[in-house]
């Protein structure tokens, strides 16, 4: 599967590597506390190497980044769950790039990558106040289930 084309002009996507830590860290720094809370459920003021390893270790999953020539502007995480064939997906888009189709394009590519990796079920846990992500998950055909305590679960059946 090719990840070099992207539906937003000037952006490309690729799998992140260890060399991307500082660029991902800088992207986090350009995100508002509100955007980080929507992604992590806490503001995560500093993106640490420990956090990087949790999200980018190949045994645990895959990180895909959207970038232009100057910066990484968004990331998607595929985090493998303990049950074979299942994963969690999550996204962070830099504030200046929100509402421009970056999240939608990245989500579509992430789901395609999950299917190509042989995953059959993909989940996204989203805070009910994160209306943008709720809309995005529904627009891509996810099954929605309210979990209570302000949390929603979106499930994709990739079979």
N, C-alpha and C positions, 0 to 999 in steps of 0.2 A: 504494500500500500504506500502511496506517495503522500508525504506530508508537506511538500514544498509549496503547494498552491493553497490559497486561502481566499475566502469570499470578500475579504476586506482589503481594499487597495493599499498596497505598500507593505502588507504583512505576509509573513510566511510562518509555517509551523514546523517543529521538529521535536524529536525526543530530547530531553535535557540530559546533559552529562555532568560529571563532577566539575568541569570547568565553568559551569553556569552558576555556581553557588553565589558569587558576588553579584552577578546581574539579577538573579532572582531576589536576593536580599535587597538590592537597590529598588527593585520594583515594589517590594513590600513597603519600603520606606516612602514611596510616592503614593501609596494607597492611604486613604483616610482610615481612621479608627473604625468608622461605621462599616466600611467595606471589609476590613479584616474581621470584624465581629460577625458579619454575614457569612464569611467563609469558615472561620474557626470557632465561632460562638464565644469568643473572647478576643480582645483587641490585639493580642500577640504583638506587643510594641517592638520587639526585636526578633528578627528571624535568625535563629541560631544554627550552628552546624548540626546540633542534635536534631533539631526540627527538620533540617535538610535531609539527614539520613533517614528519618522516619518516612519522608515523602518520596525520596528518590532512590532508595536502595532497590536494585533490580529484583531481589527476592521478595520484596514487599509490594512492588508495583512499578508503575511507570509515571513519569512526569513529562508532559508535553507542554512546550512553551510556544507562544505566539510572539513574534519579534519583527522589528524593522531593522534597518542597518545600524541604528543607534542603541536601541533598548529592547529588553524583554518587556512586553506590555501586558501579558496575561499568562496564566498557567492552568493546566488541568492535571488532576491527579487521578490515577487509577490505583486503588489500594486493594490488593487481593485479600479476601476474607478467608477465614479458616476452612470454610466449606468449599470444596473443589468446584471450580466453574463459576464462582461468585466474586463480585468485587463491588467496592464503593467508588463513586466518582464525586469529585468536588472541583470547584473552579474559583479563581480569583482574577478579576480584570481590573487593571489600574483605572482609577477614577476618570482620568482624561479620555480613556478609550471606551467607557461604558456608553450604552445606547447607540452603538455604531455597528452592531452585528458581530462583534468579536466573540462574545459569550456563546451566541447561537452557533457560529461557525466552529468554535472550539468544541462545543458540546457534540455537534454532529460528528466531527472527526474522532472525538474520543469514543463515542458509541461504535463507530466503524472499527476503530482499533480494538475495542473490547471484543467485537464479533470476530475479527481476524485472529485474535489471540485464543479463540475457542471458548470464551466465557459465555455462559447461557443466561445468567441473571445478574443485573446491575442495579444497585441501589443508590439513591441520593437521599440523605437526611437533611431536611431544610427547615429552618425556623419559619413559623407561620408569618412572621413580620417581614420576611424576605420575599416580598411580592414579585420582584423581578425574576428571581429564580423559580418561584412557584409557577409563574406564567411560562417561563422557558421550558421547564420539565413537562408541563402539560402539552405545550405546543409540539414537543417531540414524541408525544404518544405514551408517556409514562402513566402507569396505574398509580393513583393517589390513595393514600390511607392516612387519616389523621391519627396521631399517636397520643395526643394529650400533652400537657405540660409545654405547649407552644411548639410542638414538633410535628412535622409531616414526613412521611416516607413515600418516596417515589420509586417505583420498580419498573424496570425494562426487561421484558422477556425477549431475548435475542435469538431464540431457536426458530 
